[in-house]
Amino acid sequence: MLPSIAKLASKHGIAPLKKFGQNFIFDESLCDKIVQYSKINHHSYVIEVGPGPAGLTRSILKAKPKKLTVIETDSRCIPLLEELQEYYPFLEIKHDDALKIDLESLGYGNKFDLVSNLPYNIGSQLLINWINQIKSINSMTLMLQKEVVDRITSIHSKKSYGRLSVICQITCDVHKCFDVSPKAFYPEPKIWSSIVRLVPKAEQPSEKILTQIEKITQLSFSGRRKMIKSSLKTLHADIEDVLHNLGIDSTSRAENLSPEDYLNIAKAIV
């Protein structure tokens, strides 16, 4: 029988390190709840980034997916994960930096589900990376800072609405699952976290359109108080005509445009 999450971490001398953005979860019931929201089953191919002391990993393994691949950059955690592997042979361990991994290179030949408590310092960057590889993804159930999840799920014309809202909502159906208190972690962070589930839409923008959306949103939201015609004037010589033809008020601000508006602009000027 496996020792508790905390005891196993202690056995391997693993304490959270700031340089990896680590805040560990030792609450097994919370980990089980996250996995429940992920809707994975014995047919699922799952990827977890940053398993650390493997609290969430153990809950994923209990769901008995077809395969679970964990990607961990902290070498201290590898022996602990290898100990788990003895109990669960369908666990695959990658000692690597998740920011550098091309998900398709993992070679499943199947779409996979991402279930992770993401490090605060690279969570948004990882999410954007994965959206650019979305054809390989079945779903993403992620723990991020509450502020980031609020941005992902925000509707337009709200202060929290921004570039991340647009890109995530154009490519995925997004749903905030629940908030997580700082008390659930060791050490306690100063901020709340939230669980968000993203399911890729059946129809995806082409790579060319998605690249254009990234450019448009970067220009728009880097000058939030500017009128949209001013923010985008470097992208197209007749941007006011483009906006007029799409029924978009050219004096609107970035946060007033819906994700669909941004998609339509990208299609019009690509």
C-alpha positions as CSV (number, residue, x, y, z in Angstrom):
1,M,0.0,0.0,0.0
2,L,1.3,3.5,-1.0
3,P,2.0,6.0,1.8
4,S,0.1,9.3,1.9
5,I,1.1,12.1,-0.6
6,A,2.8,14.1,2.2
7,K,4.7,11.0,3.5
8,L,5.9,10.0,0.1
9,A,7.1,13.6,-0.6
10,S,8.9,13.6,2.8
11,K,10.5,10.2,2.1
12,H,12.0,11.5,-1.1
13,G,13.1,14.8,0.5
14,I,10.9,17.0,-1.8
15,A,10.0,20.5,-0.6
16,P,8.4,23.1,-2.8
17,L,10.9,25.3,-4.6
18,K,10.1,28.9,-5.7
19,K,12.2,28.7,-8.9
20,F,9.7,26.0,-10.2
21,G,6.7,28.0,-9.0
22,Q,5.7,25.0,-6.8
23,N,2.8,24.9,-4.4
24,F,1.9,21.3,-3.5
25,I,-1.5,19.9,-2.9
26,F,-1.7,17.1,-0.2
27,D,-5.5,17.0,-0.1
28,E,-6.5,13.8,-1.8
29,S,-10.2,14.7,-1.9
30,L,-9.5,17.9,-3.8
31,C,-7.3,16.0,-6.3
32,D,-10.2,13.5,-6.8
33,K,-12.6,16.3,-7.3
34,I,-10.4,17.8,-10.1
35,V,-10.2,14.5,-11.8
36,Q,-14.0,14.1,-11.6
37,Y,-14.5,17.4,-13.4
38,S,-12.0,16.3,-16.1
39,K,-14.4,13.5,-17.2
40,I,-11.5,11.1,-18.1
41,N,-12.1,7.4,-18.2
42,H,-10.4,4.1,-19.1
43,H,-10.3,5.1,-22.8
44,S,-8.4,8.4,-22.1
45,Y,-4.8,9.2,-22.9
46,V,-3.9,11.8,-20.3
47,I,-1.0,14.3,-19.9
48,E,-0.1,15.9,-16.6
49,V,2.4,18.7,-16.4
50,G,4.4,19.4,-13.2
51,P,3.2,16.4,-11.0
52,G,5.5,17.3,-8.2
53,P,4.8,15.0,-5.2
54,A,2.1,13.3,-7.4
55,G,-1.0,14.1,-5.5
56,L,-3.1,14.8,-8.6
57,T,-1.2,12.1,-10.4
58,R,-2.5,9.5,-8.0
59,S,-6.1,10.6,-8.5
60,I,-5.7,10.4,-12.3
61,L,-4.2,6.9,-11.9
62,K,-7.2,5.8,-9.8
63,A,-9.4,6.7,-12.8
64,K,-7.4,4.1,-14.8
65,P,-6.9,5.9,-18.1
66,K,-5.4,4.0,-21.0
67,K,-2.1,5.9,-20.5
68,L,-0.9,8.8,-18.3
69,T,2.2,10.7,-19.3
70,V,3.6,13.0,-16.7
71,I,6.1,15.8,-17.7
72,E,8.3,16.9,-14.8
73,T,11.4,19.2,-14.9
74,D,12.3,18.8,-11.3
75,S,14.8,15.9,-11.0
76,R,14.0,15.4,-7.3
77,C,10.5,14.2,-8.2
78,I,11.5,11.5,-10.7
79,P,12.3,8.7,-8.1
80,L,9.0,9.4,-6.4
81,L,7.2,9.0,-9.8
82,E,9.2,5.9,-10.5
83,E,7.9,4.4,-7.3
84,L,4.4,5.1,-8.4
85,Q,5.2,3.5,-11.8
86,E,5.8,0.2,-10.0
87,Y,2.1,0.1,-9.0
88,Y,0.8,1.6,-12.2
89,P,2.6,0.3,-15.3
90,F,0.5,2.6,-17.7
91,L,2.3,5.6,-16.1
92,E,5.0,7.2,-18.4
93,I,7.5,9.6,-17.0
94,K,9.1,12.4,-19.1
95,H,11.9,14.3,-17.4
96,D,11.7,17.5,-19.5
97,D,10.5,21.1,-19.7
98,A,6.9,21.2,-20.8
99,L,7.4,24.5,-22.6
100,K,9.8,22.7,-25.0
101,I,7.7,19.7,-25.7
102,D,5.7,19.3,-28.9
103,L,2.7,17.3,-27.8
104,E,2.4,15.5,-31.1
105,S,5.9,14.1,-30.5
106,L,4.5,12.1,-27.6
107,G,3.2,9.8,-30.3
108,Y,-0.1,8.6,-29.1
109,G,-1.9,8.8,-32.4
110,N,-4.9,9.8,-30.3
111,K,-6.3,13.0,-28.9
112,F,-5.4,13.4,-25.3
113,D,-6.8,15.1,-22.1
114,L,-4.6,17.5,-20.2
115,V,-5.1,17.5,-16.4
116,S,-2.7,19.7,-14.4
117,N,-2.1,22.0,-11.5
118,L,0.0,24.4,-13.5
119,P,2.9,26.4,-12.1
120,Y,1.8,30.0,-11.6
121,N,4.9,31.4,-13.4
122,I,4.3,29.6,-16.8
123,G,0.6,28.6,-16.7
124,S,-0.7,31.1,-19.3
125,Q,2.3,30.5,-21.6
126,L,1.6,26.8,-21.5
127,L,-2.0,27.3,-22.3
128,I,-1.3,29.4,-25.4
129,N,1.3,26.8,-26.5
130,W,-1.4,24.1,-26.2
131,I,-4.0,26.1,-28.1
132,N,-1.5,26.2,-31.0
133,Q,-1.4,22.4,-30.9
134,I,-5.2,22.0,-30.3
135,K,-5.8,19.4,-33.0
136,S,-4.1,16.9,-30.6
137,I,-6.3,17.8,-27.6
138,N,-9.6,16.3,-26.4
139,S,-9.9,18.5,-23.3
140,M,-7.9,20.6,-20.8
141,T,-8.8,20.6,-17.1
142,L,-6.4,23.0,-15.4
143,M,-5.7,24.7,-12.1
144,L,-4.5,28.3,-12.6
145,Q,-4.5,31.6,-10.6
146,K,-8.2,32.6,-10.1
147,E,-7.4,35.9,-11.9
148,V,-6.2,34.0,-15.0
149,V,-9.3,31.8,-15.0
150,D,-11.5,34.9,-14.6
151,R,-9.8,36.3,-17.7
152,I,-10.2,33.0,-19.7
153,T,-13.9,32.9,-19.0
154,S,-14.7,36.6,-19.0
155,I,-17.4,38.1,-21.3
156,H,-16.6,41.2,-23.4
157,S,-17.0,44.7,-22.0
158,K,-15.8,43.5,-18.6
159,K,-12.5,44.7,-17.0
160,S,-11.2,41.1,-16.8
161,Y,-11.8,40.6,-20.6
162,G,-8.6,40.5,-22.6
163,R,-6.4,38.7,-25.1
164,L,-6.5,35.4,-23.3
165,S,-10.4,35.5,-23.2
166,V,-10.6,36.0,-27.0
167,I,-8.0,33.3,-28.0
168,C,-9.5,30.7,-25.5
169,Q,-13.1,31.4,-26.4
170,I,-12.5,31.3,-30.2
171,T,-10.9,27.9,-30.0
172,C,-12.7,26.3,-27.0
173,D,-15.8,26.0,-25.0
174,V,-14.7,27.2,-21.6
175,H,-16.2,26.5,-18.1
176,K,-15.0,27.6,-14.7
177,C,-15.5,24.6,-12.4
178,F,-14.7,25.9,-8.9
179,D,-12.3,28.0,-6.8
180,V,-9.6,26.7,-4.6
181,S,-8.5,28.4,-1.3
182,P,-4.8,29.1,-0.6
183,K,-5.2,26.9,2.4
184,A,-5.3,23.8,0.1
185,F,-1.6,24.3,-0.8
186,Y,1.7,24.0,0.9
187,P,3.1,26.6,1.1
188,E,0.0,28.8,1.1
189,P,0.1,31.2,-1.9
190,K,-1.2,34.7,-1.4
191,I,-3.9,34.3,-4.0
192,W,-6.8,32.0,-4.8
193,S,-6.7,29.4,-7.6
194,S,-9.5,28.1,-9.8
195,I,-10.2,25.0,-12.0
196,V,-11.1,25.7,-15.6
197,R,-12.2,23.1,-18.2
198,L,-11.6,23.9,-21.9
199,V,-13.0,21.7,-24.6
200,P,-11.8,22.4,-28.2
201,K,-14.6,23.4,-30.6
202,A,-15.4,21.1,-33.6
203,E,-14.5,23.9,-36.0
204,Q,-11.1,25.5,-35.5
205,P,-9.6,28.5,-37.2
206,S,-6.7,27.7,-39.5
207,E,-3.2,28.1,-38.3
208,K,-3.0,31.3,-40.5
209,I,-6.1,32.8,-39.0
210,L,-5.0,31.9,-35.4
211,T,-1.7,33.7,-36.0
212,Q,-3.6,36.7,-37.3
213,I,-5.9,36.7,-34.2
214,E,-2.8,36.6,-32.0
215,K,-1.5,39.7,-33.8
216,I,-4.8,41.5,-33.7
217,T,-5.4,40.9,-30.0
218,Q,-1.9,41.9,-29.1
219,L,-2.2,45.2,-30.9
220,S,-5.8,45.8,-29.5
221,F,-5.2,45.0,-25.9
222,S,-1.7,46.6,-25.6
223,G,-3.6,49.9,-26.0
224,R,-6.9,49.2,-24.3
225,R,-8.0,52.8,-24.2
226,K,-7.4,53.4,-27.9
227,M,-10.1,53.2,-30.4
228,I,-9.9,49.9,-32.3
229,K,-9.4,51.8,-35.7
230,S,-6.2,53.3,-34.1
231,S,-4.9,50.1,-32.6
232,L,-5.2,48.2,-35.9
233,K,-4.2,50.8,-38.4
234,T,-0.8,49.2,-38.9
235,L,-2.4,45.9,-39.9
236,H,-4.5,47.1,-42.8
237,A,-4.5,50.4,-44.9
238,D,-8.3,50.5,-45.0
239,I,-9.1,49.2,-41.5
240,E,-12.0,51.5,-41.0
241,D,-13.7,50.1,-44.1
242,V,-13.0,46.6,-43.0
243,L,-14.6,47.3,-39.6
244,H,-17.6,49.1,-41.2
245,N,-18.2,46.1,-43.5
246,L,-18.2,43.8,-40.5
247,G,-20.7,46.0,-38.6
248,I,-18.1,46.9,-36.0
249,D,-18.0,50.5,-34.6
250,S,-14.5,51.7,-35.4
251,T,-14.5,53.9,-32.3
252,S,-15.0,50.9,-30.0
253,R,-12.3,49.9,-27.5
254,A,-10.6,46.5,-27.5
255,E,-12.8,45.1,-24.6
256,N,-16.0,46.0,-26.5
257,L,-15.4,43.5,-29.3
258,S,-16.6,39.9,-28.9
259,P,-14.4,36.9,-29.7
260,E,-16.5,36.5,-32.9
261,D,-15.7,40.1,-33.9
262,Y,-12.0,39.4,-33.6
263,L,-12.3,36.1,-35.6
264,N,-14.2,38.0,-38.3
265,I,-11.5,40.7,-38.5
266,A,-8.8,38.1,-38.8
267,K,-10.7,36.4,-41.7
268,A,-11.2,39.7,-43.4
269,I,-7.6,40.8,-43.5
270,V,-5.7,37.5,-43.6
